[in-house]
Amino acid sequence: MKKILKIVMILFAAFIIAAAVLLGSILYTTRYKITVVDAVQSRDGIYEVVLQAVGEPGWPFGSASGRLVLKEEGRTISKRDIEIANDGGPINEGNWRVIWDDNCVEIILSGAEQYDEHVTLYYDGQVESSRITTHYGSEENSAFNDGVGGAESTEPEPESELFPGEQEITSGYKSIYELYSDSPADNFEVYFGAKESSSRCILSEDENTVEYLTYSGRSQNGQCGIYVHYRNEKNADGIWDNTDGIIIDIYAYVYESGDVVSSGKTAWEDIGSEAFQEVTGEK
C-alpha cells in the first residue's frame, strides 16, 4: 500500500512540475519573449534601428506590444516601448517606415486600428514621439513627404489636437503629474500608444520599478477623466509588463475645475472616497 501511495505521489509531483514548466513557457511566450521583426541600417552602416515584438497580442483582438531599439555599431543607444493596434494581429514589417537623417532616425508606426505615430530616435539617446493624423500615411496632411532623399515634417500648432480627445486627456495627465511625480516638469510626456485607452505617463522610474498613469475613460456622469496610478517591478533586462501593475490609487480629473480627486482605491472593486464618488457620480 505504501509503495502504491509513493508511486502516486511521485506521479502527482511530476504532473505538477510539468504543468508549471508548461505554464511558465506559455507565460514567457505570450508576455515576455522578444522577437526581432525587422532591422534597418543607416547608409554608412554605423547605426541600426530594430523593430521587436514583445510577447503576443492580447486575445482576441488586443494590441501588440513591441519595442524600437537604436544601436550604434552594435551598442544600444536608446529604446522605446511601442504598441500597435493590428486588430489582434502581431507586429510585422508593414507596421513601420524608417527615414534616416543626419542626427536621428525618424520612424512612422502604423496599425489597422490606430492613427500613425511619429517616433524620433536621436543619436545622442533622446527620444521623441507624437501621434499624427494619418493612417498608413494616407491623409493629405501627412507629417511626412515620401520623396527620395529625406522627409519634411510639419509641426502641429501647440494647441491643436492630433486626434479627438488628446488635449483633454493630456490636461488630466499633466495635473496629476504635477501633484504626484517627483520628476521635473520638463520630463512630463504622454505616450498614447495604439489608442487613447492605452496611453500612459511615467511618474517615476529607476532600475527596479516604474510608476505610471493610464487613462481609463470618462466617469459615470461624464464630468471627469479617470486615471489609474500603477507600480510595476522590472525584469532583469529592464522590461515591465503594463498588464501586471499594482494599483496605487485611482484619480478623477474634473474637467470643469481642473481639480484632481483621489479615490484611495487600490482595486477596482474598492469603494472610493466620498469626494471621488461625488465628482464622478458613483454615489
Secondary structure as GFF3:
##gff-version 3
##sequence-region A 1 283
A	DSSP	alpha_helix	2	27	.	.	.	ID=ss1
A	DSSP	pi_helix	28	32	.	.	.	ID=ss2
A	DSSP	beta_strand	34	41	.	.	.	ID=ss3
A	DSSP	beta_strand	47	54	.	.	.	ID=ss4
A	DSSP	beta_strand	64	72	.	.	.	ID=ss5
A	DSSP	beta_strand	75	84	.	.	.	ID=ss6
A	DSSP	three_ten_helix	93	95	.	.	.	ID=ss7
A	DSSP	beta_strand	96	100	.	.	.	ID=ss8
A	DSSP	beta_strand	104	109	.	.	.	ID=ss9
A	DSSP	beta_strand	117	122	.	.	.	ID=ss10
A	DSSP	beta_strand	127	131	.	.	.	ID=ss11
A	DSSP	alpha_helix	166	180	.	.	.	ID=ss12
A	DSSP	three_ten_helix	185	187	.	.	.	ID=ss13
A	DSSP	three_ten_helix	196	198	.	.	.	ID=ss14
A	DSSP	beta_strand	200	205	.	.	.	ID=ss15
A	DSSP	beta_strand	209	218	.	.	.	ID=ss16
A	DSSP	beta_strand	224	233	.	.	.	ID=ss17
A	DSSP	beta_strand	246	254	.	.	.	ID=ss18
A	DSSP	beta_strand	260	262	.	.	.	ID=ss19
A	DSSP	alpha_helix	274	280	.	.	.	ID=ss20
###
